[in-house]
Amino acid sequence: MWSFHNPVSISFGSGSFRSISDSINTRSYAVVTYPDALFADLTRRLGRAAGSPSLVVDDVAPNPDLAVLTSQAQSLAQSGRPPEVIVALGGGSVIDSAKFLAMALRHGPATTAEYLVNRSGAETLDCIPIIAVPTTAGTGSEVTSWATVWDGTEGRKHSLAHPGLYPEAAIIDPELMLAKPRGLTISTALDALSHALESIWNRNANPVSTAMAVTAAKDILDVLPRLGERPGRPGPARAYGPGGAVCGLAFSNTRTAIAHSLPTRSRSTMASSTALRAPLPCR
């Protein structure tokens, strides 16, 4: 016996970002994004399409840290303008940060942190809806119900997991993925490929998840060499764009495997065996 479930409404296609106002649907919204000129411009485009955001969180860093997320959540709570929906505009770190904030704005950062670490109180928690607009095609966070959160103080990697963290909608516009640095293009593609392979060999695999994972892996392996040579070329980017999301759909049901609990070398505070204490499996 097996089952497959994913509630995220997905819109994929070149120029789909221009229709984001339909997903926001006149609700007040907050933007979560990176501190970069490119994302400031995208935020302005978003404002012209859907009206000005009530709040903007534009200091997201790679590998969201619990202390930073707690500070961001406190600042949002003190603003007195709680949004009805959060638009996560960026890569996996932005979408993961938005998920923590979506829960913290409902219940406070302390309760959210307690749930993150000890998994207590799941039945009483809910989240502000999220609209995910990925600008890389690697993590698949736009179609999953969990987020990776790092605790630099304790040297641990956590997975925030809750059914309410599935984004309400994912808007995947390949045009937003163009002109990325070659290293970022390759690393995010390999991340998506890893997700696909881990979903295939996962003990929770089912026929639907495996079909998605195999399809995505083949697509990524086909287009990755061309992306590596010319990462800004529209053709391969349009072909590769759905790969991360399709991988995400696969492992949204299976989860990943032990490879995703290994420490990363990108943060010195995490590069120790203590990171292996993270709950398994995680994203």
C-alpha positions in Angstrom: 0.0 0.0 0.0 1.3 3.5 -0.9 0.0 7.0 -1.1 1.1 10.3 -2.6 0.1 13.8 -1.5 1.2 17.3 -2.3 -1.1 20.4 -1.9 1.0 23.1 -3.6 -0.5 24.9 -6.6 2.4 25.2 -9.2 2.6 27.7 -12.0 5.6 27.1 -14.3 6.6 29.1 -17.4 8.5 32.0 -18.7 7.0 35.2 -17.5 4.8 33.6 -14.8 6.2 36.0 -12.2 4.1 38.7 -13.9 0.9 36.9 -12.8 1.8 36.8 -9.1 -0.9 39.3 -8.2 -3.5 36.6 -9.0 -1.9 34.4 -6.2 -1.7 37.3 -3.7 -5.3 38.2 -4.5 -5.5 41.6 -2.8 -4.2 40.2 0.5 -1.6 42.2 2.5 1.7 40.5 2.1 5.3 40.5 3.4 8.3 39.9 1.2 11.2 37.7 2.4 14.3 38.0 0.2 18.0 38.6 -0.1 20.0 41.9 0.5 20.9 42.3 -3.2 20.2 44.8 -5.9 18.6 42.1 -8.1 16.1 41.1 -5.4 15.4 44.8 -4.6 14.4 45.2 -8.3 12.2 42.1 -8.2 10.6 43.4 -5.0 9.8 46.6 -6.8 8.4 44.7 -9.8 6.2 42.7 -7.3 5.0 46.0 -5.8 4.0 47.3 -9.1 2.0 44.1 -9.9 0.4 43.5 -6.5 0.6 46.8 -4.6 3.2 47.7 -2.0 4.1 45.0 0.5 3.3 45.7 4.1 6.7 44.4 5.3 10.0 43.6 3.6 12.6 41.3 5.2 15.6 41.7 2.9 18.5 40.5 5.1 18.3 36.7 4.5 21.7 35.0 4.5 22.6 31.6 3.1 21.9 28.7 5.5 19.3 30.4 7.8 20.5 30.6 11.4 18.1 30.2 14.3 19.3 33.3 16.1 18.9 35.4 13.0 15.5 34.0 12.3 14.4 34.7 15.9 15.6 38.3 15.6 13.8 38.7 12.2 10.6 37.3 13.7 10.7 39.6 16.7 11.1 42.6 14.4 8.2 41.6 12.3 6.0 41.0 15.3 6.9 44.5 16.6 6.0 46.2 13.4 2.3 46.0 14.2 1.4 45.1 10.6 1.0 41.3 10.4 0.7 40.2 6.8 -2.0 37.8 5.5 0.5 36.0 3.2 4.3 35.8 2.9 6.0 36.0 -0.5 9.3 34.2 -0.5 11.4 35.6 -3.3 14.7 33.9 -3.7 16.5 30.5 -3.3 16.1 27.8 -0.7 17.4 29.9 2.1 14.8 32.5 1.5 12.0 30.0 1.3 13.2 28.1 4.4 13.4 31.5 6.3 9.9 32.3 5.2 8.6 29.0 6.6 10.1 29.7 10.0 8.7 33.3 9.9 5.3 32.0 8.8 5.0 29.9 11.9 6.7 32.4 14.2 4.3 35.2 13.2 1.4 33.0 14.4 2.9 31.7 17.6 6.1 33.6 18.4 9.7 32.7 17.7 10.1 31.0 21.1 7.3 28.5 20.5 8.5 28.0 17.0 12.1 27.3 18.2 10.8 24.9 20.8 8.9 23.0 18.1 11.9 23.0 15.9 14.1 21.5 18.5 11.7 19.2 20.4 8.8 18.6 18.1 6.3 19.6 20.8 2.8 21.0 20.1 2.4 20.2 16.5 -1.3 19.8 16.7 -1.8 23.4 18.0 0.4 25.1 15.4 -0.5 26.7 12.1 1.2 29.1 9.7 0.7 32.2 7.6 0.2 31.1 3.9 3.4 31.2 1.8 3.8 32.0 -1.9 7.2 30.7 -3.0 9.0 32.3 -6.0 12.2 30.3 -6.4 15.1 32.0 -8.2 17.3 28.9 -8.3 16.3 25.3 -9.1 17.9 23.3 -6.4 16.3 22.8 -3.1 12.7 22.1 -4.0 11.6 24.0 -0.9 8.8 25.6 -2.9 6.9 22.3 -2.8 7.8 20.8 0.5 6.6 21.1 4.1 9.9 21.5 5.8 12.8 23.9 6.1 16.4 23.5 7.1 17.5 25.7 10.1 21.0 25.9 11.4 21.9 26.6 15.0 25.4 28.1 15.0 25.5 28.3 18.7 24.9 24.6 19.3 26.5 23.4 16.1 23.4 21.6 14.9 21.3 21.3 11.8 17.5 21.1 12.3 14.6 20.3 10.0 11.4 22.4 10.7 8.6 20.1 9.5 4.9 20.7 9.6 2.0 20.2 7.1 1.2 23.9 7.4 4.5 24.8 5.9 3.6 23.6 2.4 3.5 26.8 0.3 0.1 27.7 -0.9 1.5 28.3 -4.3 4.8 28.0 -6.1 5.5 30.4 -9.1 8.4 29.0 -11.1 9.6 31.5 -13.7 12.8 30.3 -15.5 13.5 33.9 -16.5 14.3 34.6 -12.8 17.0 31.8 -12.9 19.0 33.3 -15.8 22.4 35.1 -15.5 23.3 33.3 -12.2 27.0 32.7 -11.5 28.3 29.4 -13.0 29.2 28.0 -9.6 25.7 28.6 -8.2 24.1 27.2 -11.3 26.1 23.9 -11.0 25.8 23.6 -7.2 22.0 24.0 -7.2 21.7 21.6 -10.1 23.7 19.0 -8.2 21.6 19.7 -5.1 18.4 18.8 -7.1 20.1 15.8 -8.5 21.0 14.6 -5.0 17.4 15.0 -4.0 16.2 12.9 -6.9 18.7 10.1 -6.2 18.0 10.0 -2.5 14.2 9.9 -3.2 14.7 6.9 -5.5 16.7 4.8 -3.0 14.6 6.0 -0.1 12.6 3.3 1.9 9.5 5.5 1.5 9.7 5.6 -2.3 6.5 4.8 -4.2 5.7 4.5 -7.9 4.7 8.2 -8.3 7.7 9.6 -6.4 10.1 7.4 -8.2 8.7 8.3 -11.6 9.1 12.0 -10.8 12.6 11.5 -9.4 13.8 9.5 -12.4 12.3 12.1 -14.8 13.9 15.0 -13.0 17.3 13.2 -12.7 17.3 12.5 -16.5 16.4 16.1 -17.3 19.1 17.5 -15.0 21.8 15.2 -16.3 20.8 16.1 -19.9 20.9 19.8 -19.4 23.6 20.3 -16.7 26.6 20.2 -19.1 25.0 23.0 -21.2 24.2 25.0 -18.1 27.7 24.7 -16.9 29.1 26.0 -20.2 26.6 28.9 -20.6 24.5 29.3 -17.4 22.7 32.4 -18.7 21.4 30.8 -22.0 17.6 30.7 -21.9 17.1 27.4 -23.6 18.7 25.1 -21.0 17.4 27.2 -18.1 13.9 26.7 -19.3 14.5 23.0 -19.6 16.2 22.8 -16.2 13.8 25.1 -14.4 11.2 22.5 -13.4 13.8 19.9 -12.4 14.2 21.2 -8.9 10.5 21.4 -8.3 9.9 17.9 -9.7 12.6 16.6 -7.4 10.9 18.5 -4.6 7.6 16.8 -5.4 9.3 13.4 -5.3 11.1 13.9 -1.9 8.1 15.8 -0.5 6.7 12.3 0.0 9.8 10.2 0.6 12.1 12.7 2.3 15.8 12.5 1.6 18.5 10.3 3.2 21.5 10.5 5.5 23.5 12.6 2.9 21.4 15.6 3.8 22.3 15.4 7.5 26.1 15.6 6.8 27.9 18.8 7.8 28.5 21.5 5.2 31.9 23.1 4.5 30.3 26.4 3.6 29.9 27.4 7.3 32.9 26.8 9.6 30.6 26.6 12.7 28.8 23.7 11.1 31.8 21.8 9.9 31.9 19.4 12.8 30.5 16.0 13.7 28.0 17.7 16.0 25.9 18.5 12.9 25.2 14.8 12.6 22.9 15.1 15.6 20.2 16.6 13.4 16.9 14.6 13.3 16.7 12.2 10.4 15.7 12.2 7.7 15.9 15.9 6.9 16.0 18.1 3.8 
